[in-house]
């Protein structure tokens, strides 16, 4: 392995990092919004909503991510007019990880004292208001570590972009590999790029968790 393989291709890696950050940002936002909605369905008093949320979570948690992404990238365009692989990739990644966000949030919701919900209902708040104004704010504080783990896993799982030819770190390392006799160096460079992205995220989330614990 040659260090020059990495240093001579910093611009290529930088482009890959930008692509990975874009995929991560869009997918994480989508997963958080959808996962929150699913968590609300899982604790809803309406049986049909609870059943629908359960089916979604169990289905996506047990599908391999590559199958989900390939299905969305090459199957979905046959029924809806979406041709952007970036959009289709983010949609697949977001819907897959939304199941894990849902379960993390549901555990947080279940950890909130029952009296909190009863007090909210006592002053006339409905289920939706109780959930959004009282329960969820407390639940989010307790699930920072598992949500952080989902975010880190999502960041690493964006490497599936290689399968649909969307620019990311893995594609960048593949491009370098085809132009050099040092493929190991190219892969080590990709691994370091992922480390640069995930390590600060883990450290920040750990600090945020400690701050929230102190606030409680």
Secondary structure in CASP SS format (residue, H / E / C, confidence):
PFRMAT SS
TARGET T0000
AUTHOR 0000-0000-0000
METHOD secondary structure of the structure
MODEL  1
X C 1.00
X C 1.00
X H 1.00
X H 1.00
X H 1.00
X H 1.00
X H 1.00
X C 1.00
X C 1.00
X H 1.00
X H 1.00
X H 1.00
X H 1.00
X H 1.00
X H 1.00
X H 1.00
X H 1.00
X H 1.00
X H 1.00
X H 1.00
X H 1.00
X H 1.00
X H 1.00
X H 1.00
X H 1.00
X H 1.00
X H 1.00
X H 1.00
X H 1.00
X H 1.00
X H 1.00
X H 1.00
X H 1.00
X H 1.00
X H 1.00
X H 1.00
X H 1.00
X H 1.00
X H 1.00
X H 1.00
X H 1.00
X H 1.00
X C 1.00
X C 1.00
X C 1.00
X C 1.00
X H 1.00
X H 1.00
X H 1.00
X H 1.00
X H 1.00
X H 1.00
X H 1.00
X H 1.00
X H 1.00
X H 1.00
X H 1.00
X H 1.00
X H 1.00
X H 1.00
X H 1.00
X H 1.00
X C 1.00
X C 1.00
X H 1.00
X H 1.00
X H 1.00
X H 1.00
X H 1.00
X H 1.00
X H 1.00
X H 1.00
X H 1.00
X H 1.00
X C 1.00
X H 1.00
X H 1.00
X H 1.00
X C 1.00
X C 1.00
X C 1.00
X C 1.00
X C 1.00
X C 1.00
X H 1.00
X H 1.00
X H 1.00
X H 1.00
X H 1.00
X H 1.00
X H 1.00
X H 1.00
X H 1.00
X H 1.00
X H 1.00
X H 1.00
X H 1.00
X H 1.00
X H 1.00
X H 1.00
X H 1.00
X H 1.00
X H 1.00
X H 1.00
X H 1.00
X H 1.00
X H 1.00
X H 1.00
X H 1.00
X H 1.00
X H 1.00
X C 1.00
X C 1.00
X H 1.00
X H 1.00
X H 1.00
X H 1.00
X H 1.00
X H 1.00
X H 1.00
X H 1.00
X H 1.00
X C 1.00
X C 1.00
X C 1.00
X C 1.00
X H 1.00
X H 1.00
X H 1.00
X H 1.00
X H 1.00
X H 1.00
X H 1.00
X H 1.00
X H 1.00
X H 1.00
X H 1.00
X H 1.00
X H 1.00
X H 1.00
X H 1.00
X H 1.00
X C 1.00
X H 1.00
X H 1.00
X H 1.00
X H 1.00
X H 1.00
X H 1.00
X H 1.00
X H 1.00
X H 1.00
X H 1.00
X H 1.00
X H 1.00
X H 1.00
X H 1.00
X H 1.00
X H 1.00
X H 1.00
X H 1.00
X H 1.00
X H 1.00
X H 1.00
X C 1.00
X C 1.00
X C 1.00
X C 1.00
X H 1.00
X H 1.00
X H 1.00
X H 1.00
X H 1.00
X H 1.00
X H 1.00
X H 1.00
X H 1.00
X C 1.00
X C 1.00
X C 1.00
X C 1.00
X C 1.00
X H 1.00
X H 1.00
X H 1.00
X H 1.00
X H 1.00
X H 1.00
X H 1.00
X H 1.00
X H 1.00
X H 1.00
X H 1.00
X H 1.00
X H 1.00
X H 1.00
X H 1.00
X H 1.00
X H 1.00
X H 1.00
X H 1.00
X H 1.00
X H 1.00
X H 1.00
X H 1.00
X H 1.00
X H 1.00
X H 1.00
X H 1.00
X H 1.00
X H 1.00
X H 1.00
X H 1.00
X H 1.00
X H 1.00
X C 1.00
END
